[in-house]
């Protein structure tokens, strides 16, 4: 038993292991730049996609950029260790970019009905959430309450930014720029060491 605990502690100490959660938003394409920039900074990156994210970007794209398998199925066969547990233990930091209102609500309510939410629920790593959605969705009382609850769990947020949204209006809801996300990531990693 002691050997298993030591291995887990060692895994969690590798803060350069960054798990990126990608949700179903038009901003999902921006994750490609984030992955490239993290790899340029010697980070090991793996990605978990929600089913909705598959409508915006392909696993092959993220796999090619991250140089690691991309995960999206909750119940993958052929593995002894459940993926949500092994990914949760592997991660030194989980970054959800873009984070949709659905995923924020799922995590705030402790739901574990998809691979990303299950992984977040199982991790002890810090979590950084980068929202991207329509302004009305961002300012909805339910979203505000969910964000407040996640902050009370110790999760960090950056954004959303203000600008032209995919729906054609100007407002809050844009995924913040890669530089800003990177600054937050490296600040969190520095505190984790």
N, C-alpha and C positions, 0 to 999 in steps of 0.2 A: 504493500500500500504506500509506503514512504516513497518508493521510486516513482510512482505515478504522480504524486504531488509535486516532487521536484521537477519532473518533466513539464508539468503544466506551468509552474512558476517560471521556468526558463522560456517557454513559448511566449508568455505574456510580457517578458522583458524585452522582446525584440520589437521595439517601438517603430522600426522602419517598415513593419508589415502593415500595410494600409488596405483595408477592405472598403471598396467603394460600392455603395448601394445606388443603383440607377432606377429611377421610377418613370412612369409613363407621362412624360412632358416633352414638348417640342425642344426644350432646352437640353435634352439628353445628348444631343450632338456635341455640346460643349464639354462633356465628360472626356472626350477624346483628348483635348488639349490638357486637361487636368492630369490624365494618366501619363501623357508624354512628359509633362513638367515634373511629375513625381519621380518618374523613372530617371530623368536627367539628374535628379537629386539623390540617386542611389536608394530609392524606396522600392520595396517589393510590393507589387500591387495585384490584388485579386478583385474581381467584380461579382456582385450578385445583382441580378436584374429581377424586377417584378414582371409579372405576365404582361402588364400594360406597357412596360418599357420596350418589349419586343416589337411593338407597333412603330417605334420611333428610331431604333438603332438595332443592329444585329449583334448577336453574341460573337460572331466571327471578327467583327471590327474591334471589339473590346479585347478579345483574346489575342489578336495580332498585336495590338498596342501594349497590352500588359505582359505579354509573354507567359501567361498563365491561363488555366481553364476558366471559363465563365460559368457561373452557376445560376440556375433559375428554376429548376424543378425541386419541389418540396421533398418528394420521395424518389430519389435516384436509387436504382438498384445496383448491387454489386459492391457496396461498401459496408464494412463492419461498423465503422463509426458514423453516426448520423451527421450529415453535412452541416446542419446548423450548429452543432456542438463543436465540430472540428474547426469550422470557420470562426466561431466565436472565440475559441481558444487561441487560434492563430493570430488574430488581429491585435495589433498594438494600438490601433485607432480605427474606428468605423466612421466613414464620411458618406453621408447620403446627399448626393448631388446629381440631378435635381431631386428634391423631396416634394412630393405632391401632398395635397390636403388629405387624400385617402391614406397615404402611408403615415402621415403625422397623426391622424386620428387612430389608425390601427395601433401604433406604438404607444400613444397616450393611454389607450384603454387596455394595454397588455395583451392584445390579440396576437396569436401565433399561428395564423392561418395561411401564411406564405413564408417562403424561405428567408426573405430579408427580415421580416418582423420577428420570426423565430430566432434568428441569429442575434438580433439586437437584444431580445429578451434574455438570451443565454450568455451574453458577453459581460465581462468585467472591464473591458476596454472603454476608454472615453468615446463619446459619440458626438460628432459634429453634423448638424443638420443645416442644409442649404436650400431653403424653400424656393419654389418656382410655381406660380399659379396666377390666375386672374385676380385683379385687385379686390373684387367683391368677395371672392373666396378667402383671400388672405385676411380681410377685415371682418369676416363673419364671426359672430360671437362664439360659435362652436370651435372654429380654428383658433381664435384667441385663447380660449379655455384649454384647448389641447396643447398649444405652445407653452402656456403657463405651467401646465402639469409636467410636461417634459423638462422644462427648465428646473422645476422642483426636484426632479430625479437627478439633476446634475448634468443634463445634456446641454451642449453649447449650440448656439444658433449664429449664423451670419446671413444677413439679408432678410427679406428680399430687397433688391435694388429697385430704383424708380426709373422708368423710361417707357419706350414703346413696347407694348406687349403683343404677343402673337395674335390676340383677338382684335387688334387694331386700335386699341385705346392707349392713352398715355396714363401711367399710374404705377403703383407699387405692385411688384409681383415678379420682376425679372430675376433670374439667377444672377447672383453677383459675379463679378469677373474672376477669372482664374487667379490673378495676382492676389486678390483679397482672400480667396479661399486658401491659397497656399500660405499666406501670412498666418491665418488662423490655425491651419494644420501644424505649422512649425512651432507656433506658440504653444499649442496643446502638447506636442511631442516634447518640447523643452521642459514643460512642467512635469511630464510623466517620468522623466529620467531620474 
